[in-house]
Amino acid sequence: MNLLGNIIWLVFGGFMAALGYILGGFALCITIIGIPWGLQCFKLAGVVLWPFGKMIVPKEGGTGCLSLLCNIIWLLFGGLYTAFIHLVFAAIFFITIIGIPFGRQHLKLMELSLFPFSRNVEG
């Protein structure tokens, strides 16, 4: 079932969303200072490309002050906007019964797009 959901996701927007995250990651990685945020964009691109069957879990052993600072910078410069977009798409998908699994994936992506430095992707 995960394979079918991933294929449908990929065809109907997942590829374009992942491409956006990849391009953003490359743009951030051009500068040395932006590399940590660019790597998080690549992590998000991997999940956006193939979300079914993956889990978002908090990092074990705490994240530390540097991760907190990076998450705050992330939130201020695009994380809130990205999370809001995922929330809007989740609400749209939850209108129909067929869209509920896709809405749940957007909620998962919303969690990761809010605090990417303190979350890991498993699966």
Protein Blocks (a to p, Z undefined) as FASTA:
>chain_A
ZZmmmmmmmmnommmmmmmmmmmmmmmmmpmklmmmmmmmmmmmmmmmmmghpacdddeh
ijbjmlmmmmmmmmmnommmmmmmmmmmmmmmmmpmklmmmmmmmmmmmmmmmmmmlccc
eZZ
